[in-house]
Every structure is written in C-alpha cells, then in structure tokens.
Amino acid sequence: MAINAEIFEDNQRLLWGLCYRMTGNAADADEIVQETFVRALQQQSLDTDELLKPWLVRVAINLSRDLLRRRKRRGYVGEWLPSPIVTDELESLPSYELPAPDEDSPLVRYEMLESVSFAFLLALEALKPAQRAVLLLRDVFDYSTAETATALNISEASVKVILHRARKQMRDYDQERRRQPARLSDLTRQALERFLFFLNTRNHAGLEALLTEDVISLNDGGGEVAAALKPIYGRKNNIRFVTKIAEKNYSEARISFATLNGLPAVMVDVEPLNPRLARRFTIQCEVDKQGRIKRFFHVLAPRKLTSLESPEEPRK
C-alpha cells in the first residue's frame, strides 16, 4: 500500500499516543510506530482508510504487547519509571482520536493529559498487556466496545470481561486521583521550587517540613548509570540521600522547569564528579493536598531522556 504524508500524519499521532501509553517509553513508541508503518507498506489489501486505521491500531497494540512481555521476561535493573515527555499544552500531545458516536461512547474516564501522568502510567503496570490495551482504547481513546473488539480481534464479550478486570485493578488509582489539575499543577511547582531552594541552602528543617514522613523516592537508571536500585523510604532517608548526592557528586548544575507528563517538573544537566553518574536527569513528584511531597520520581537513564531538550538556566 502507498502511504502518503497525509495518511501518515493522520495516523501517526494516534499510534504514538497509544504506544506510549502502552509501553510507558517514548523511544519504544517511536520504534513501534515505525515498524507498524513498515508492515503497512507490505500489505496490498489496505486500500481505504476504513481498513487501514483498525489494522494499524491492531498491529501497534500487538507490537506493544510483545514488548511488554519481553520486558517482563528479561527483568529490569532497578526501579522502572516511564520516560518523561513534554506536555506544555494538551494540543501538543502526540495523540488524537475522534470520539466514538454519542450513543456508543463509553464516557471517557481518563482525560488525555491525565493518561500520560506518571501516576496513571505506573498504575497501568499492574495490568496485563491485554487489560492495558482494552482499558486504553475504551477509557482513554473513547472506543466503543465494538470498535475495541475489532481493533484487538477479539469478541465484544471478551472486551467487557477484560475491561471489568482492568478497572478493578485501577481502583486504588481511581480512589486517589486528583480532580483539579490547575490546583495540582500549582502545588507541584511550588513544592519543587521549595525543594530546590531548601536543598541549595542546605535547609534541613525546610526539607523536613516539605516532605511527608512516609515519602518514597524512585530512581530509574536503567542499568545505564548509577542509581538507587530500590525505593528510598521515609523522610530522613530521602533527605540524607539527596543532600549526600548533591554535596559529593555534582558540581555546577543547569536547571530549568518544564511541563512533563502533565505536571511541572525539573530538568537538570550536570557535570558529575563521578563518571558513573548521570549527566542529565529529571525530577518529578507527587504532592498531597497540603502541597507536601509524598513521592519523588528521578529518571536518569539516558535512553529515556532522548526526547527532552537540555536545560538552559544555569544555577549553582
């Protein structure tokens, strides 16, 4: 089949957004989308958009499911986190799909921006690949039961059973999800600004007040750079960890704020004194209703940061 630029553009955003949510990795999504279109070029029967789009979705999801199974089999060095993506505006998200007809719409449970948040993507990790695919198509991309069944080449009855089980697995996330994105964004940025200030001024009392007592830090080096291999639990342990790293291993840092995965985050470029440490990493966090940090996410694996531009704002 001949795929012109218009056909590619019409489908690429949808496929990329779907594959990123399936895998949690931007580089993997890039590769899967490319492979999907390569396979489409080899098909002679896909001569209309009505035939092409469901076929593309099915192939992209199958490739994503294969990748998830391989990832589970081979294991992962340390803690796994999604790869950060820039989401300054909702319209810039590399995903789009027309809503299902009103009479057949599942009434989307998760908005596009929420569905790329770290909290949502980490919640998806508890799902089996088939459950993840069904939940994304039905509850994020607004596919009807019939459209989901067609895309995945399964029965409508199977779609309903799988969706029920997937939603059950997402109950903890659903109970804790935040419904005021603007308020959450403000609290998150304020928390990160205060964290950087207290860390830079070595204000331990400020850090203690900012972090919840049961704060958890997850660090993803992907086996490429040095990183804590297990979660760091508790306020005292986290303060000890970040202050030790900042004081002994890094010289001047270039720091900037960006909107990553729907929320304010920090991007850092550094000159590490230890060559095993990351030269670039991101800091993202979750805050409670009072604006205190309850979870840190540090992504240090270079392969997961290839889509991010370098920070330009110097700080010492």
Buried (B, 14 or more C-beta within 10 A) or exposed (E): BEBEEEBBEBBBBBBBBBBBBBBBBBBBBBBBBEEBBEBBEEEEEBEEEEEBBBBBBBBBBBBBBEBBEEBEEEEEEBBBBBBBBBBEEEEEBBBBBEEBEEEEEBEBBBBBBBBBBBBBBBBBEEBBBBBBBBBBBBBBBBBBBEBBBBBBEBEBEBBBEBBEBBBEBBEEBEEEBBEEBEEBBBBBBBBBEBBBEBBEEEBBEBBEEBBBEEBBBBBBBBEBBBBBEEBBEBBBBBBEBBBEBBEEBBEEBBBBBBBBBBBBBBBBBBEBEEEEBBBBBBBBBBBBEEBBBBBBBBBBBBEBBEBBEEBEEEEE
